[in-house]
Amino acid sequence: MTAPDALWNLFDLLMVISMAILALTAVLTGDRRRSIVLFIIFGLLLALVWARLRAPDIALAEVAIGAGLG
């Protein structure tokens, strides 16, 4: 495994961990505004995941829907 591959694997792992934390925090928080903001951040992070999976059409749709709902 080369150094760039290791960095991409680390980036992917950080994305999974941060998405799980954001999802749990958005669902379990009692404050409605905070939950909405966390959900918007989750959507933006999900768009990065779709871009990383080489699905730019889904990433753009995620951002557009998230911007319309937020």
Buried (B, 14 or more C-beta within 10 A) or exposed (E): EEEEEEEEEEEEEEBEEBBEEBBEBBEEBEEEEEBBBBBBBBBBBBBBBBBEEEBEEBBEEBBEEBEEEE
